[in-house]
C-alpha cells in the first residue's frame, strides 16, 4: 500500500492496519523458523509496510499538535 493511500485513512484504521501487519509478520517469522517459508522477500515487504504505517501515524500526531 502506498503512503498516499495510508494518509487518507483515519488513525483508527491505521492502528488496525498496523495490527494486521504485525500478525502477518509474526506468521512469516514462524514460517521461517519451521522452514516452510517460500518467499523470503515477504518478510522485508511486511517490515517496510509497518514502517510506512508508523511514519504516517507520526505525521498525523505531529499535525494534530499544531
The first five atom37 places (N, CA, C, CB, O) and aatype in JSON, in Angstrom:
{
  "aatype": [20, 20, 20, 20, 20, 20, 20, 20, 20, 20, 20, 20, 20, 20, 20, 20, 20, 20, 20, 20, 20, 20, 20, 20, 20, 20, 20, 20, 20, 20, 20, 20, 20, 20, 20, 20, 20, 20, 20, 20, 20, 20, 20, 20, 20, 20, 20, 20, 20, 20, 20, 20, 20, 20, 20, 20, 20, 20, 20, 20, 20, 20, 20, 20, 20, 20],
  "atom_mask": [
    [1, 1, 1, 1, 1],
    [1, 1, 1, 1, 1],
    [1, 1, 1, 1, 1],
    [1, 1, 1, 1, 1],
    [1, 1, 1, 1, 1],
    [1, 1, 1, 1, 1],
    [1, 1, 1, 1, 1],
    [1, 1, 1, 1, 1],
    [1, 1, 1, 1, 1],
    [1, 1, 1, 1, 1],
    [1, 1, 1, 1, 1],
    [1, 1, 1, 1, 1],
    [1, 1, 1, 1, 1],
    [1, 1, 1, 1, 1],
    [1, 1, 1, 1, 1],
    [1, 1, 1, 1, 1],
    [1, 1, 1, 1, 1],
    [1, 1, 1, 1, 1],
    [1, 1, 1, 1, 1],
    [1, 1, 1, 1, 1],
    [1, 1, 1, 1, 1],
    [1, 1, 1, 1, 1],
    [1, 1, 1, 1, 1],
    [1, 1, 1, 1, 1],
    [1, 1, 1, 1, 1],
    [1, 1, 1, 1, 1],
    [1, 1, 1, 1, 1],
    [1, 1, 1, 1, 1],
    [1, 1, 1, 1, 1],
    [1, 1, 1, 1, 1],
    [1, 1, 1, 1, 1],
    [1, 1, 1, 1, 1],
    [1, 1, 1, 1, 1],
    [1, 1, 1, 1, 1],
    [1, 1, 1, 1, 1],
    [1, 1, 1, 1, 1],
    [1, 1, 1, 1, 1],
    [1, 1, 1, 1, 1],
    [1, 1, 1, 1, 1],
    [1, 1, 1, 1, 1],
    [1, 1, 1, 1, 1],
    [1, 1, 1, 1, 1],
    [1, 1, 1, 1, 1],
    [1, 1, 1, 1, 1],
    [1, 1, 1, 1, 1],
    [1, 1, 1, 1, 1],
    [1, 1, 1, 1, 1],
    [1, 1, 1, 1, 1],
    [1, 1, 1, 1, 1],
    [1, 1, 1, 1, 1],
    [1, 1, 1, 1, 1],
    [1, 1, 1, 1, 1],
    [1, 1, 1, 1, 1],
    [1, 1, 1, 1, 1],
    [1, 1, 1, 1, 1],
    [1, 1, 1, 1, 1],
    [1, 1, 1, 1, 1],
    [1, 1, 1, 1, 1],
    [1, 1, 1, 1, 1],
    [1, 1, 1, 1, 1],
    [1, 1, 1, 1, 1],
    [1, 1, 1, 1, 1],
    [1, 1, 1, 1, 1],
    [1, 1, 1, 1, 1],
    [1, 1, 1, 1, 1],
    [1, 1, 1, 1, 1]
  ],
  "atom_positions": [
    [[0.84, -1.17, 0.0], [0.0, 0.0, 0.0], [0.89, 1.24, 0.0], [-0.96, -0.01, 1.21], [1.9, 1.29, 0.7]],
    [[0.51, 2.22, -0.77], [1.31, 3.43, -0.88], [1.04, 4.36, 0.3], [1.03, 4.15, -2.19], [-0.01, 4.29, 0.93]],
    [[2.0, 5.23, 0.57], [1.87, 6.17, 1.67], [0.71, 7.13, 1.44], [3.17, 6.96, 1.85], [0.04, 7.53, 2.39]],
    [[0.45, 7.49, 0.19], [-0.67, 8.39, -0.1], [-2.0, 7.73, 0.25], [-0.66, 8.8, -1.59], [-2.92, 8.41, 0.71]],
    [[-2.11, 6.44, 0.04], [-3.32, 5.71, 0.42], [-3.45, 5.66, 1.94], [-3.31, 4.29, -0.16], [-4.55, 5.76, 2.48]],
    [[-2.32, 5.5, 2.63], [-2.35, 5.44, 4.09], [-2.74, 6.79, 4.69], [-0.99, 5.0, 4.64], [-3.43, 6.85, 5.7]],
    [[-2.29, 7.89, 4.06], [-2.59, 9.21, 4.58], [-4.07, 9.52, 4.53], [-1.82, 10.26, 3.81], [-4.56, 10.34, 5.32]],
    [[-4.8, 8.89, 3.64], [-6.23, 9.14, 3.52], [-7.04, 8.39, 4.58], [-6.71, 8.76, 2.13], [-8.24, 8.63, 4.74]],
    [[-6.4, 7.47, 5.3], [-7.09, 6.69, 6.33], [-7.08, 7.43, 7.66], [-6.44, 5.3, 6.48], [-6.25, 8.3, 7.9]],
    [[-8.03, 7.05, 8.52], [-8.08, 7.62, 9.86], [-7.06, 6.93, 10.76], [-9.51, 7.51, 10.46], [-6.5, 5.89, 10.4]],
    [[-6.83, 7.51, 11.91], [-5.86, 6.95, 12.86], [-6.3, 5.55, 13.31], [-5.69, 7.88, 14.08], [-5.48, 4.66, 13.47]],
    [[-7.61, 5.38, 13.53], [-8.12, 4.07, 13.96], [-7.87, 3.01, 12.89], [-9.62, 4.16, 14.29], [-7.49, 1.88, 13.2]],
    [[-8.1, 3.39, 11.62], [-7.86, 2.45, 10.54], [-6.38, 2.1, 10.43], [-8.36, 3.02, 9.21], [-6.02, 0.96, 10.14]],
    [[-5.53, 3.09, 10.67], [-4.09, 2.84, 10.62], [-3.66, 1.91, 11.75], [-3.31, 4.16, 10.71], [-2.79, 1.06, 11.56]],
    [[-4.26, 2.07, 12.92], [-3.95, 1.17, 14.04], [-4.35, -0.27, 13.7], [-4.67, 1.64, 15.33], [-3.62, -1.21, 14.01]],
    [[-5.52, -0.42, 13.07], [-5.97, -1.76, 12.67], [-5.03, -2.36, 11.62], [-7.41, -1.71, 12.12], [-4.68, -3.54, 11.68]],
    [[-4.63, -1.53, 10.67], [-3.69, -1.97, 9.63], [-2.37, -2.41, 10.25], [-3.46, -0.84, 8.61], [-1.79, -3.41, 9.84]],
    [[-1.9, -1.65, 11.23], [-0.65, -1.98, 11.91], [-0.77, -3.32, 12.63], [-0.28, -0.87, 12.9], [0.16, -4.13, 12.59]],
    [[-1.89, -3.56, 13.28], [-2.1, -4.82, 13.98], [-2.1, -5.99, 13.0], [-3.43, -4.78, 14.76], [-1.49, -7.03, 13.26]],
    [[-2.77, -5.82, 11.86], [-2.79, -6.88, 10.86], [-1.39, -7.16, 10.31], [-3.74, -6.51, 9.72], [-1.02, -8.31, 10.1]],
    [[-0.64, -6.1, 10.08], [0.72, -6.28, 9.55], [1.62, -6.96, 10.57], [1.32, -4.94, 9.15], [2.45, -7.79, 10.2]],
    [[1.47, -6.61, 11.83], [2.29, -7.27, 12.87], [1.96, -8.76, 12.97], [2.07, -6.6, 14.24], [2.85, -9.59, 13.16]],
    [[0.66, -9.09, 12.84], [0.27, -10.5, 12.85], [0.85, -11.24, 11.65], [-1.26, -10.64, 12.86], [1.31, -12.38, 11.76]],
    [[0.82, -10.57, 10.49], [1.4, -11.18, 9.28], [2.9, -11.38, 9.47], [1.12, -10.31, 8.04], [3.45, -12.41, 9.06]],
    [[3.56, -10.41, 10.08], [4.99, -10.5, 10.32], [5.29, -11.68, 11.25], [5.53, -9.19, 10.91], [6.25, -12.42, 11.03]],
    [[4.49, -11.84, 12.28], [4.68, -12.95, 13.2], [4.51, -14.28, 12.47], [3.7, -12.85, 14.38], [5.3, -15.21, 12.66]],
    [[3.48, -14.38, 11.65], [3.24, -15.6, 10.89], [4.41, -15.93, 9.96], [1.97, -15.48, 10.09], [4.8, -17.09, 9.83]],
    [[4.95, -14.9, 9.32], [6.09, -15.12, 8.44], [7.33, -15.56, 9.22], [6.4, -13.85, 7.65], [8.09, -16.4, 8.76]],
    [[7.52, -14.98, 10.4], [8.66, -15.41, 11.23], [8.52, -16.86, 11.66], [8.79, -14.51, 12.47], [9.5, -17.59, 11.71]],
    [[7.29, -17.28, 11.96], [7.06, -18.67, 12.34], [7.31, -19.61, 11.16], [5.63, -18.86, 12.88], [7.87, -20.69, 11.32]],
    [[6.88, -19.18, 9.96], [7.15, -19.98, 8.77], [8.64, -20.09, 8.51], [6.45, -19.38, 7.54], [9.13, -21.15, 8.12]],
    [[9.35, -19.01, 8.74], [10.81, -19.03, 8.56], [11.45, -20.0, 9.55], [11.4, -17.62, 8.74], [12.37, -20.74, 9.2]],
    [[10.96, -19.99, 10.79], [11.54, -20.85, 11.81], [11.27, -22.33, 11.52], [10.98, -20.49, 13.18], [12.1, -23.19, 11.82]],
    [[10.11, -22.62, 10.93], [9.77, -24.01, 10.63], [10.19, -24.41, 9.22], [8.28, -24.24, 10.79], [9.88, -25.5, 8.75]],
    [[10.9, -23.51, 8.54], [11.43, -23.73, 7.2], [10.33, -24.02, 6.18], [12.43, -24.87, 7.21], [10.53, -24.8, 5.25]],
    [[9.17, -23.38, 6.35], [8.09, -23.55, 5.38], [7.82, -22.26, 4.62], [6.82, -24.02, 6.09], [6.83, -22.16, 3.89]],
    [[8.69, -21.27, 4.77], [8.54, -20.0, 4.07], [9.08, -20.14, 2.65], [9.28, -18.87, 4.82], [10.22, -20.55, 2.45]],
    [[8.24, -19.8, 1.68], [8.66, -19.95, 0.29], [9.24, -18.66, -0.28], [7.49, -20.4, -0.56], [10.15, -18.72, -1.12]],
    [[8.74, -17.5, 0.14], [9.22, -16.23, -0.39], [9.82, -15.4, 0.75], [8.07, -15.45, -1.09], [9.09, -14.79, 1.53]],
    [[11.13, -15.39, 0.82], [11.8, -14.64, 1.88], [11.58, -13.14, 1.75], [13.28, -14.95, 1.86], [11.68, -12.41, 2.73]],
    [[11.29, -12.68, 0.55], [11.09, -11.25, 0.33], [9.82, -10.73, 1.03], [11.01, -10.97, -1.16], [9.7, -9.53, 1.24]],
    [[8.91, -11.61, 1.37], [7.68, -11.2, 2.05], [7.98, -10.59, 3.42], [6.74, -12.39, 2.21], [7.29, -9.66, 3.85]],
    [[8.99, -11.09, 4.1], [9.36, -10.55, 5.42], [9.77, -9.1, 5.28], [10.52, -11.38, 6.05], [9.32, -8.25, 6.06]],
    [[10.6, -8.8, 4.3], [11.05, -7.43, 4.08], [9.9, -6.52, 3.64], [12.16, -7.4, 3.04], [9.84, -5.36, 4.05]],
    [[8.99, -7.04, 2.82], [7.86, -6.25, 2.34], [6.95, -5.84, 3.51], [7.05, -7.04, 1.3], [6.53, -4.69, 3.6]],
    [[6.67, -6.79, 4.4], [5.81, -6.5, 5.55], [6.51, -5.52, 6.49], [5.45, -7.8, 6.3], [5.87, -4.63, 7.05]],
    [[7.8, -5.68, 6.65], [8.58, -4.78, 7.51], [8.5, -3.34, 6.99], [10.05, -5.24, 7.58], [8.35, -2.4, 7.77]],
    [[8.6, -3.17, 5.68], [8.51, -1.84, 5.08], [7.11, -1.25, 5.22], [8.91, -1.89, 3.6], [6.95, -0.06, 5.45]],
    [[6.09, -2.11, 5.07], [4.71, -1.64, 5.24], [4.49, -1.14, 6.67], [3.71, -2.77, 4.9], [3.83, -0.12, 6.89]],
    [[5.04, -1.86, 7.64], [4.92, -1.44, 9.04], [5.58, -0.09, 9.22], [5.55, -2.49, 9.99], [5.04, 0.78, 9.91]],
    [[6.74, 0.1, 8.62], [7.45, 1.37, 8.73], [6.64, 2.5, 8.09], [8.83, 1.26, 8.06], [6.6, 3.61, 8.62]],
    [[5.99, 2.22, 6.97], [5.15, 3.24, 6.33], [4.0, 3.66, 7.23], [4.61, 2.72, 4.99], [3.7, 4.85, 7.37]],
    [[3.35, 2.68, 7.84], [2.23, 2.98, 8.72], [2.7, 3.81, 9.91], [1.54, 1.68, 9.21], [2.04, 4.77, 10.31]],
    [[3.84, 3.44, 10.49], [4.39, 4.21, 11.61], [4.7, 5.64, 11.19], [5.67, 3.54, 12.14], [4.44, 6.58, 11.94]],
    [[5.24, 5.81, 10.0], [5.57, 7.15, 9.5], [4.32, 8.0, 9.38], [6.28, 7.05, 8.15], [4.31, 9.16, 9.8]],
    [[3.26, 7.44, 8.8], [2.02, 8.2, 8.62], [1.39, 8.51, 9.98], [1.03, 7.42, 7.73], [0.86, 9.6, 10.18]],
    [[1.44, 7.56, 10.9], [0.9, 7.82, 12.24], [1.65, 8.96, 12.93], [0.97, 6.54, 13.1], [1.04, 9.79, 13.59]],
    [[2.97, 8.99, 12.77], [3.78, 10.07, 13.35], [3.43, 11.4, 12.71], [5.28, 9.77, 13.17], [3.33, 12.42, 13.4]],
    [[3.25, 11.41, 11.4], [2.87, 12.64, 10.71], [1.54, 13.16, 11.22], [2.81, 12.41, 9.2], [1.38, 14.36, 11.45]],
    [[0.58, 12.27, 11.39], [-0.75, 12.66, 11.87], [-0.67, 13.19, 13.31], [-1.73, 11.47, 11.8], [-1.36, 14.15, 13.66]],
    [[0.17, 12.56, 14.13], [0.31, 13.01, 15.52], [0.92, 14.4, 15.58], [1.17, 12.02, 16.32], [0.48, 15.23, 16.37]],
    [[1.92, 14.65, 14.76], [2.53, 15.97, 14.74], [1.58, 17.03, 14.21], [3.79, 15.94, 13.9], [1.58, 18.17, 14.68]],
    [[0.77, 16.66, 13.22], [-0.18, 17.61, 12.64], [-1.28, 17.96, 13.65], [-0.8, 17.02, 11.36], [-1.78, 19.09, 13.64]],
    [[-1.66, 17.02, 14.49], [-2.71, 17.29, 15.46], [-2.22, 18.17, 16.61], [-3.25, 15.99, 16.01], [-3.02, 18.84, 17.25]],
    [[-0.9, 18.17, 16.87], [-0.34, 19.01, 17.93], [-0.27, 20.47, 17.53], [1.03, 18.52, 18.31], [-0.29, 21.36, 18.38]],
    [[-0.18, 20.71, 16.24], [-0.02, 22.11, 15.78], [-1.31, 22.82, 15.66], [0.67, 22.16, 14.47], [-1.34, 23.99, 15.29]]
  ]
}
